[in-house]
Amino acid sequence: MNERLQKIISHWGVASRRHAEEMILSGRVKVNGDQAYLGQKADPKCDRIEIDGRALHPSSQPQPLYLLLNKPLGVVSTCAEPQGRKTVLDLLPRQLQVGQGLHPVGRLDTDSTGALLITNDGELTFLLTHPRYHVAKTYQVLVQGCPPESVLEQWRQGILLSGKNTLPAKVRRIGKPRGSQTLLEVVLREGRNRQIRRVAEALGYPVVQLHRTAIGPIYLNSTGKPELASGEYRSLKEL
């Protein structure tokens, strides 16, 4: 059956659909010996699809993998890091680091911690990261100062950030203030670059610590399961 190339590539676990589009645009993909173009369709059972000179074979398609990682502080949420910093894939066993097409779904800042999905399912990556789907992500955010309810309401309603209002968010205090700091729970349905940090800074209550506790219905520490320590991961059933 003919499908768009970027969808085929994502199904093969080579890259997310968005990354596959970039690969096609940069000339890294060929179909039956000709350079591929964005929007092109193919059938992997009939057409020869090559990426960087290597052909995709049905027999070499890796089994789908779904991992939940508790990302530690200072680790980069990418597959490769030219500056030599540790990446999230470095936290996995060697047999999972190579040849499985694993990649993180979205990102957490280097100075943020918590729930990060790692998979070779490009379609799932697309569904969880594309803005149109508004998948909720839950964070525990320690901020400097004690923001009043009026400030939290501003955050909930959305503020102007880089010329565009942020989407409404759920924001609530967790417990009493910790001296001169306050712990908040923030639930977002969008993921602009460093959004929580930028909003908190704009409101006058900069982030001290940021920890993601859930991605949609997937919680870092679920009832009835062992607590996932920093730097550890666990396998998930097919999503």
Secondary structure, 3 states (H helix, E strand, C coil): CCEEHHHHHHHCCCCCHHHHHHHHHCCCEEECCEECCCCCEECCCCCCEEECCEECCHHHCCCCCEEEEEECCCCECCCCCCCCCCEHHHHCCHHHHCCCCCEECCCCCCCCEEEEEEECCHHHHHHHHCHHHCCCEEEEEEEECCCCHHHHHHHHHCCEECCEECCCCEEEECCCCECCEEEEEEEECCCCCCHHHHHHHHHCCCEEEEEEEEECCEECCCCCCCCCCCCCEEECCCC
